[in-house]
């Protein structure tokens, strides 16, 4: 699981030792180790992605890339697709799968229209 420090913190674990983290620093640890950290101080970290859902994101982005391939600036859908892709990207960066799916569905609908 990949998780990110939200503030400066020194994290000490029995199995991994001591780490000084700055806001934005990311660690990729086994799920069980991350759960232990989150139980102790959930407000200081956010989960970026689990290894389970990493494939979901990759497959979703790949599908969108296939659908949007070939849409050029002169296409009447171009700006709307670009705006929706930006919303998908923001949802992705926030780790918000539900919002990502919602925006991706709108991209798909728009791309199916000719």
PyMOL commands that set and color helices and strands:
alter all, ss='L'
color gray80, all
select helices_A, chain A and resi 31-44+51-68+78-94+97-112
alter helices_A, ss='H'
color red, helices_A
select strands_A, chain A and resi 2-5+9-13+17-21+26-28+45-49
alter strands_A, ss='S'
color yellow, strands_A
deselect
rebuild
show_as cartoon
